[in-house]
């Protein structure tokens, strides 16, 4: 994946319906709903935590164990979600919670839900492959924030890929995906058109629509982790900065 751009948001958002807002509001009422929304966010942003732990010097298997213990601790009620400030962004909450967790005697913690309720994160091989692609000179903090931004973009890519597949346009999406961020070189669309048995104009129109939809999906992914429009724009600019 080469996409490293955080596009400006193209539309309004109902922040009351986003996952992070649901975590805060549900925590003050329906506990199960809050934990479910938090679990979805944690599973999506597992890699940034792993990247932080690896940059702190932990070996792959230990980093995986710590990440699992951390997310279990986060999801299984040890943190009073109702006490989280309304304006806190999920990214800040996640990193601050990780700092707090690492400062505790986390090795003594047991899985609160039992083996059958253990959280299952990404395969360690996939986590390590991503970790090795990043600069070894990056600090733990930068690794976390950059990993978070890349995971957000990857999530938008996955959603767009699924939408294309469901619409029967999977091969076209796969051919055009590399150009969502960078315009194709002259002659590229012509070559792709021959391969896909279509016209270059058809691909040009499809690429324009894919870019627009991708921007909408990135915007939605950003919105899922903040609680208001000001936080959304701040998050976009900060994540864009760490990708430069």
ABEGO torsion letter per residue (X at the ends): XABABBBBBABBBBAAABAAAAAAAAAABBAAAAAAAAAAAAAAAAAAAAAAAAAAGBBAAAAAAAAAAAAAAAAAGABBAAABBAABBAAAAAAAAAAAAAABBAAABBBAAEAAABBBBBBAAAAAAAAAABBAABBAAAAAAAAAAAAAAAAAAAAAAAAAAAAGAAAAAAAAAAAAABBBBBGAAAAAAAAAGBBAAAAAAAAAAAAAAAAAAAAAAAAAABABAAAAAAAAAAAAAAAX
